[in-house]
Amino acid sequence: MLLYDSIQDAGLAKNADIVLEVKGKIVCGYCKGDIAAMAEKTGVKSVLIHANKDKTDTPISYYWESGMKSVKEVKKNEANRDGGVLFRHY
């Protein structure tokens, strides 16, 4: 995960809100777990991922917050108008 290494080395990871855009690939289950593990390890506060759901290029967004084991799909009622995520804290 060179991206997270670069962010951490630059001192940008701690408490950061990261937005990733994935093009040309689907974010698989293994990648979702790896993204969460690396974000937790580097001290990132949250990750928002914009990707394609399938080969039809249907857009999908995922999110992760500190403490989550994997990224989760953003549901319609959790998205705001500018494409960001309204995170819910319980």
N, C-alpha and C positions, 0 to 999 in steps of 0.2 A: 504494500500500500504506500507507494511513493508519495501520493498526495498528502496523506496524513503526516508522513515523515517530514515533508517540506513545510507544512503548516506548523508542526511542532518545533522544528529547528528554527523557524523564523519567529517563534514566540507568539504566534497568532492563535494557538489552539485553546488555551486556558479560558474558559467561560465564553467561547465564541459560538455564534450562531452561523452554521455553515450551510450553504446552498450548493448542491451538486446538480449538474445537468448531464444526463446520460443519453447519448445518441447512438443509434445503430445497434444497440444490444438491449436485451431484457435484463432487469435486475433479478437474478435468481435467488433462491432461498439461502444458498451458501453466502452469496454476496451480502444479503441483508444482515446476516449474522456477523459477517466480517466487518461491515461498516459500523455496526453497533459496537463491536468489541474494540475497534480501533478508536472510535470516537470517545468511548469511556476511558480507554487507556491514556489518551492524550488530553483529557480534561475538557473536551468540547461540551458546551451546554445543550445544543440541539443541532439536528441535521434535517434539512428539507431536500428531498430528491425529486427532481422532475425527470420522467423517463417515458418509455413506451410500454404499454401493457402487453402487447403481442406484436406479431408480424404485420398487423394492419396499421401500425403506427398510432393506435389509439393512445392518447396521452393519459398518464397516471402520475400521481404524486404520492410519495411516502414521507413519513416523518419519524424521527427518533428524538427522545429526550433522555437526559442522564438517568440511569437506573433501568432503562428498558433493555431487554435481552436481544431484541431484534427490531428492525424498522417495521412500521405498520402503514397500511394504506390510509391515505387521507380520505375520509368520507365527505360527501357533499356538504353536510351540515357543519363540518369542521373547517371548511375553506372560506376565506373572505374574498372580496371582489378583486383584489390585486393578485390573487393566486397564492397568497401566503396562507399560513395555517393559524387558526385560532386554537392554541393548545389548551386543553382542559386539565386543570389541576384538581385532584380530589383529595 
